[in-house]
Amino acid sequence: MFATPAFAATGAASTGGAAGFFVSIAPLLLIFVIFYFLLIRPQQRRMKQHQAMIQAVKKNDTVVTGGGLVGKVTKVDEAEVEVEIAHGVRVKALKSTLSDVRPHGAKPAND
C-alpha cells in the first residue's frame, strides 16, 4: 500500500556528485570570505591599534577606563597605571581596562 518505486542510480549521476558537492559548498565559502574581509579583519586591526595605544601610555596622558573614569596618569607599571581622577585622589587600574588614551598635549575642542 505504501510502496514507493525504487530508481536505480546510473553511472553518470554518481560521477557528478563531486562537482555537485563543490557547487553546494561554494556559497558557504563565499560567505566566509565576505565575513573575513568585512568583519574579522577590521576587528583584528582595531585590536592591534588598541594594544599599541595601551602599551604607549605614559605619565601625564589622559586616560578613560572601562568603567568610564577619566583621569591623568601619574605612574606607569608593566601591567598597571596609577590614575589621578581628582586632586589628590589616585587609583590603580589595569592597563587592559583602559579604553582610550589621549596624549598629554591633546585638548578638548570646547575649551
Phi, psi and omega in degrees: 000318179255030182284138176245145180289141179262130179254135180277139178282134179269165179295327181291324181289326182286332179282336179278357182295320181293318179293322177296324178296314181292325177293323180284335179276334185305316178298323178295318178295319178298318178297317179298317179296318179296315178299321181298311184283333182265334184240307189288311183297313177298324179295319177296321179296317178297321179296318179295319178296319180294317178298318179295321179295318180292320180292336182268004181295140181219174183301144180075002173285150174265130183235156173240125180275170178297334178276356177098004178284136179246131180198178182256135180286129178250339181206139180237126173250188181294314184243351184231159172230150174258125186243130175267111184265343174207168182300114179083359180252110182240137178232153175263139178225146174289143178299327183292343180269357179286132180256338179208144176232122178251125181300160186303320184279350184284128179246146175295157185287337186261024177284000000 
